[in-house]
């Protein structure tokens, strides 16, 4: 898949340079495909947390669709939009489970992002009634698994539910590569945000959208390496190509911003 000169990734070695304060704005406005932050945490933080989360694989759950499946440790909000009480209960259970394994990568990454990007705050989202969202989701892409073309937009998808996240102005996504796969597993980012007319391309009973919805739009392909922390704008179409060999293991969370300043984020899984 070709990479266009104007739709590409920005790679920052956070141990050697300070990221441009404009990076988040560029992502939020669809001007960059991927922002990769290397050396955000010490290498041992990734290795230690990979070992810890490995003990929890028996607790992973798989949701099957007509054209794919999602295997996760911890709940993801999009699955529970018709059962929000169930989501918050699952979020509490996942928090206790991850704490029992001393899996603290999400907190370390939030602190790293706050410091590297000069943000005022990066905190776990909370409802006005005090219920906490899940802090992260661990995704397991096993041999042969592909994540079909899709986009994520909580302001659109949760409209009418009354949850606080629908009032956000921007949504980004942070992904941490805990283990890279042998082959495949590339992230493909398309320079095309979702529009209402795109619903004619929605795969009924399945995940995501027919590939024709992004025909003619610039695409950037990125294969993450173990230890990479990268940010994308998930409201743009994206997919994860078929994994071969070793599992592709990532931890991720969405980041929401209330206004154009992009100086304070809430996160959720």
N, C-alpha and C positions, 0 to 999 in steps of 0.2 A: 504494500500500500504506500503510495507516494507521500512525501512530506513536503509541504509548501514552505517557501522561505518566509512568508508573512504569518504562517500559522504553525508555530513550532514551540519547543519547550525552552525554558530558562533553567539552567543548572547553577546552583549556588553552593559553594563550599562554606558552610556557616562558621567553620573554624578559622577561615582565612579572610572572610569579607562579610560585611553587613548587607543584607538584602535591600534592594531598592524599596523604599516605602510605597512606591507606586505599584508594586507587584500584585497586591491584592485587588487593587482597582482594575488593573489590566485583566485579571482573571474574571472578576465580577462582570466586566463589560464585554467579555468574550474576545479579548484581544490577544490572549496567550492560550496555548493549548494545555500546557502542563508546567508547573513550577516544582522543580526537584530540589529538596534541601538535603544536602549530604553532610554527614558528621554533626547532625543535630544533637545526637546523643552518643555516648561512648559505645564502642562495639559490644562490650560485655552486657550492656543493657538489652540489646536485641537477643543475644545468645541466651542470657539468663531467662528472659521472658518466653523465648521459644521453648525452652525446657519446661518451664512452668505450665504453659498452656497445653503442651503435649499431654500432660496428665489429665486433661479435661476432654480429650477427644471423644470419650464414651458419652459425654453429655451433649455432643453436637446433634442438631436436628436438621433434617432435610425436608424442604418444601418442594414438591414436584409440580411441574407444569407440563403442558402439552409439548413444549419444545425445549425443555431444560429443567434444571433443578438448582436450588440454592441451599448449600450446607453451611450452617453458621453455629457458632457458640455465642449465645446471647441473642436477644430478640431484635428485629429491625422493624421500625415503626410502620413502614408501608404495608406490612403484612397484617397489622392490627387496627387499621383505621376504622373498621366496623366493630372493634372490640377494644376500646381504649382502656377499660378497666383491666382487661386481660394483659394488655401491653405493660401497664405500670406494675402489675404483679410479677410478670415475667422479668421486667427490668430489675426489680428488687431481688428476685431469685438469682439472676445472673450476677448481680453485684456481690451477693454473698458467696456465690460459687467462685468467682474470680478472686475475691479477697482470700478465700480459703486456700487458694493456690499461690498467694502472694504475687499475682499477676498485676503489676502496677504500671504497665507500659503506657496506658492511656493518659494517666496523670503526668508521667514524665514528658510525654510528647506535648501535652497542653502547656506545661511550663516552658518547654523548649520553644514552642511557637510564640508564646507571649514574649519571651526574651529576644528571640531572633528577629521577630517582625515588629517589635516595639509596641505591642498592643497593651491597652489599659487592663484588659481582663480576657481570660479564656476559661469559661466555667461551664459545668454541666447544666443543661437547660432544666428549668423547674417550672411547674405550673403554679399559678397563684395560690392554690390550696396546699402547696408544699410537696406535691408528688414529684420525684426526680425521674428524669428520662434516663435511659441506659447511656452509660458513658462511652461505649464503643461496641463494635461487633467484630468478631473474628470470623473471617470467611475462608473456607477450605475449598479450593478448586483442585479436585483430584484428576488423575490421568483421564483424558478424554472429555473433560468438562469444558464447555464454552458458555460465556455469559452473553446472551443475545443483545442486539442493539436496543438501547433504552435511554431514558433520561429520568432524572429525579428532580422533583420540584414540590416540596412540602407545602408551599403557599398555595399551589394549585390542587394538589391531591387531598389535602386535609380541609379544604374549604367547606364550611358548613359544620365542622365538628366542634368549633368553639375553642380549640386548643390555642395556646399562646403563640405557637410557631407560625400560625397563618399570618401573623402581623409582621413578619420579617420582611426586610427589603431585598436581601440577597442571601443566596445559599451557595456555599462552596463545600468541597469534600476533601478530607485529609485521609490519606492511605499510607500505612506503614508496611513495607515488605519484610515479613519475618523470615520467609524462605522462598527463594526463587525456584521456578521449575526448570527442568532440563531443557526443554524446547517449548516454543509457543508461549501462551500466556501474555501476549502483548496487549497493552491497552491501546485501543484505537479511539482517538478523539476527533469528532467532526465539528467543523465550524458551522454548526446549524443549531440554533435553539428551537425548542418545541414551539409549535403554533397550533391553534385549535384545529385548523384544517388537516393537520397530520393525523388526526384520529381515524381517518379513513384507512391508514396504514397499520393500525393497531392489530396485533395478532390476537384473535379472539380465543380466549381460554388458555392463552400462552403468555410468555414473557416478551415484553417489548414490542418492537415495530419491524415491519418489513424493510429490508435494506434499501429498497428503492426510494425511501423517504429522504435519504442523504445523497442520492446520485447528483454528481456535479458540484458537491460541496468539498472544500479542502479538508484533508484528513492528515492527522499526525499520529504516528505509531511510536510507542514507547514501551520497552521491555524493562520493568523494574528489576533492580539488583537487591539482594539481601542488605538490609540496613537503610535503603532509600526511604525517605519520607517525602511524599509528593502531594501536591494540591491541584485539584481540577475544579472546573465549574460544571457540576453534574446536570445542570439544566440544558447543557449542550449534549447532543447525542453521543453515546460512547458504547463500546463493547469490549469484551475480553476474549481474545482468541483462544482456540482449543489448546488445553494443557497437555503436554507429553512428559511422561516420566514422573519425577518427584512432585509431590503436591505443591501447588502455589498457595502459600499461606500469607494472609494479610490481616492486619487489624485496621479498622477504619472508623471514622465518625464524620458526620456532617457538621459544618460550621455555619451558623446563622448570624447575620448582621442586621441591626435594626435600622440603619440609615447609611447615607452616602459616606460618612466619615470612615466607616470600616475600621474603627479603632477598638471595638469591644465585641467579642464573639461568645455565643452560647453553642454548645455541642450536644449532639444526641446520636444514638445508634438506630 
